[in-house]
Amino acid sequence: MTLQVDHDLGTPAPAHEAPAVTVHIDGVPVTVAEGTSVMRAAALAGIDIPRLCATDSLAAFGSCRLCLVEVEGGRGTPASCTTPCVDEMKVSTRTEKIDKLRQGVMELYLSDHPTDCQTCAPTGGCHLQDLAAEVGLREMRYGYDGHHHLGSLVDSSNPYFTFDPSACIACSRCVRACGEIQGTFALTIEGRGFESKVSASAGESFLESECVSCGACVAACPTSALQEKLVTDLGMPTRTVKTTCAYCGVGCSFNAELKGEELVRMVPDKFGGANEGHACVKGRFAFGYTHHPDRITTPMIREKITDEWQVVDWETAISYVARRMQEIQASYGPAAIGGITSSRTTNEEVYAVQKMVRAAFGNNNVDTCARVCHSPTGYGLKQTFGESAGTQDFKSVAEADVIVVIGANPTDGHPVFASRLKRRLREGARLIVVDPRRIDLVRSPHVEATHHLALAPGTNVAIVNALAHVIVTERLVDREFVDARCEEFDTWAEFIARPENSPEVAAEVTGVPAEDIRAAARLYAEAPNGAIYYGLGVTEHSQGSTMVMGMANLAMATGNIGREGVGVNPLRGQNNVQGSCDMGSFPHELPGYRHVSDDVVRGTFEELWSKKLSSIPGLRIPNMFDSALDGSFRGLYVQGEDIAQSDPNTSHVYASLKALDLLVVQDLFVNETAQLAHVFLPGTSFLEKDGTFTNAERRINRVRPIMDPVSGKHEWQIACDIATAMGYPMAYDDASQIMDEIAALTPTFTGVSFARLDAAGSVQWPCNDDFPDGSPVMHVKEFTRGKGRFQVTAFVPTLERTSRRFPLILTTGRILSQYNVGAQTRRTPNVVWHAEDILEIHESDAEVRGIRDGDEVTITSRTGETILRAVISDRMPAGVVYTTFHYPLSGANVVTTENSDWATNCPEYKVTAVQVTVGTHPEAALTQLAGSVPAGAPQRSSGG
């Protein structure tokens, strides 16, 4: 489509419902809610009042003095942005008096603004000059002889945008966007009068400041003072393609703006259901990896991993994969091969791969990376609520009174949602953080948690049981809700009231004072609306599934389910984790979370697919690894996952992959897993995909291509071609046909189609006859399973314990600028913020080991050793160290163990007993190198 420019109404709509009033603006009647600004009412009537400081994404400010109007019977010329509408008000927006006032104001602005800037003409980035023409300013009486800012130095430190103070008019839009939208408060107006200027933090450069590069300031700027570098280099875009971000599970909607075939910028969609016009540094700016020189665009094969890659055409690659898979099955049986789907590909691509495995491979050996992140979410919520998904939409947090964040770091992992959450906290909501580490939400500008329960890693279930103990024993249970909508409460209540679940006992286990646990429990239970948001710090434990059920118990016991502002909400890590699970990527479930042993369900698939399907659950990823080592599993197809870097106990993973007769990797880059592959099939970036992603709030968003696949094939076509070559005909004309098939087979998707999504923007499943408009909030009148079921959640300590040899606990997480295993973000300028994984260590732990800030240290566990650079940090409690896993050279998973969740085999990444010693041990250096580039494999630039 042509370039889309959203119509800015000047000010936001009133926050609350109000009676309608009719106002007359330049003689045009318009009916709006009482309290609507005159500026917004005028815009709704098709009359745009000149403005510089006003935008409908920010609260009215009234500083630029361009939006003056006259009101019949009123005094003076009030600012239309701050003047509310009342019934029968009569407003004039263009009179001789107003025109002269606006011209005078504009004259003053231009007297200290470049009128021949080199950026404005080609980029169209200066609204100021457009308004100069609009208000009829033909000449300026003031020269440049007096004081001005025209010689100010441009700040180009940020890799994505520049700040030119000479073009700044100090309107405060960037400052307000940083505070109101992003919630970082990194910008301010420094000085008074002529000395007023925008300042990043304490007069630092943008790069060195607290700015998180979300781009909200750039979008808000009405001049070219803040400008994307690509816009300056390439010029203004000319067309727009609506699509969806391919990073975290927030699922932000974007307008990809292009000039010709070149992507100029990603503009967050003002009407995006998940983000409503906001973005983070990754989604808005870090798309350059899609054209990185490391990218592989042609198929490659080799007989042995020590051989050089041979570039082949698609026909050769497809026939080779099909023949080798069939040979393995002929020698070792039908179950000797399988596949792993990707949470970064579309629903349609995931669906095609699991269909290929079930119909062409003839087994259920299909799993997904959700196994190693949120599989306990699926299990725990299914057991309690009956549905393997979160309960709310992101907007719901605006109605929460008490927010509990458990094992999640939203400001780094889910920053756009974090901005919503911080906005609600600034409005007065209370916050409880349950995390060993002092994350930013514990205390940051204008946000402070009421309680930080800094528990010992591995003791989540003890904490949640103690919270529940207080609620039950102090009679804070919502009995009306429980009696009407739940079952098994009495059994659970008897268990939870036992002394071993008391805060006093939990304090000995968790390290959290009993009085803090009691205060947090009361705060949550007594809140009108209490909401729980959680992340991998909940699921990646040996009791991950137990903890999910424990949180569900809390929500049911307090009646915090089934309306806005409450719920149990997983913050999914990748863009399509929810979708990959929905599409049947688990070995025991068909699409829609229906068990493969259900004859009726399986029969519907067999009828449509014209293929008899196995009723026996297949292998999980850990089972695949173990079976590869014992020789019974020999061929693996990996779609877009770097399991050699992301899965725990790296040495075990490497040994398993090396034991395979055939490893096929489909990806953008030769990652760590592809170093061990026999076939490499090039994948597509999100800019080439046509399909859908499903985010953490069950929102199904369209992903639209800005260009054809550079490899020549869509990823779903690859799966179809392999299946067909193996004797099972499988073909679609386009991705929309795949979604139509998904809708035909999956009850929660019955009402979903590309046409429906194109018309509505997005929908949240279930979307069917019962919920024709989708389901922003689930379990409103009843739970999916009928009645919510309380589950007994006994605390079982992890087997991973500290000892004299391994006295510290290592836990892992993410950082804002990087994403997952870093294959994408490491190939963008985001590396300027995080060039390596580091180890955070408490001062006391560092001191007894002779470790200084910045030292290289060796981290040793019972499974391996690796090397990191130490940073002394008071975020960590003594006895706990922390690192990220974005760089393959760091080898964080070299030291993590094979311990996993009892129900789902989700690895226990968050609890690893380690020792940290200063210096680089030769064994660790060898292990680290081996973890980055396997022996005999070709090395590639940039890693990963």
Salt bridges, closest charged atoms under 4 A:
ASP8 OD1 - ARG51 NH2 3.74
ASP48 OD1 - HIS7 NE2 3.12
ASP56 OD2 - LYS270 NZ 2.51
GLU88 OE1 - HIS24 NE2 3.33
GLU96 OE2 - LYS100 NZ 3.57
ASP99 OD1 - ARG94 NE 2.95
GLU107 OE1 - ARG141 NH2 2.88
ASP112 OD2 - HIS149 ND1 2.38
GLU228 OE1 - ARG265 NH1 3.81
GLU257 OE1 - ARG265 NE 2.63
GLU261 OE1 - ARG239 NH2 3.52
ASP269 OD2 - LYS242 NZ 3.08
GLU276 OE2 - LYS395 NZ 3.65
GLU276 OE1 - ARG420 NH2 2.94
ASP294 OD2 - HIS292 ND1 3.90
ASP294 OD2 - ARG827 NE 3.19
ASP307 OD1 - LYS304 NZ 3.76
GLU327 OE2 - ARG323 NH1 3.11
GLU327 OE1 - ARG324 NH1 3.00
GLU349 OE1 - LYS689 NZ 2.97
ASP367 OD2 - ARG371 NE 2.84
ASP401 OD1 - ARG424 NH2 3.47
GLU427 OE1 - ARG424 NH1 3.33
ASP440 OD1 - ARG875 NH2 2.39
GLU474 OE2 - ARG518 NH1 3.27
GLU474 OE2 - ARG522 NH2 2.84
ASP483 OD1 - ARG479 NH2 2.97
GLU487 OE2 - ARG785 NH1 2.87
GLU487 OE2 - ARG789 NE 3.60
GLU494 OE1 - ARG498 NH2 3.05
GLU504 OE1 - ARG518 NH2 3.08
GLU540 OE1 - LYS910 NZ 3.37
GLU589 OE2 - LYS382 NZ 3.88
GLU589 OE2 - HIS588 NE2 3.43
ASP599 OD1 - ARG602 NH2 2.92
GLU606 OE2 - ARG602 NE 3.61
ASP626 OD1 - HIS652 NE2 3.09
ASP661 OD2 - ARG634 NE 2.90
GLU688 OE2 - ARG295 NH1 2.74
ASP690 OD1 - ARG702 NH1 2.99
GLU697 OE2 - ARG699 NE 2.54
GLU715 OE2 - LYS689 NZ 3.03
ASP721 OD2 - LYS713 NZ 2.67
GLU741 OE2 - LYS355 NZ 3.05
ASP758 OD1 - ARG702 NE 3.19
ASP758 OD1 - ARG704 NH2 2.61
ASP773 OD1 - ARG756 NH2 3.70
GLU800 OE1 - ARG862 NE 3.15
GLU836 OE2 - ARG869 NE 2.95
ASP837 OD1 - HIS834 NE2 3.45
GLU840 OE2 - ARG437 NH2 2.68
ASP855 OD2 - ARG852 NE 3.85
GLU865 OE2 - HIS921 ND1 3.95
ASP874 OD1 - ARG438 NH1 3.34
GLU898 OE2 - ARG862 NH1 3.69
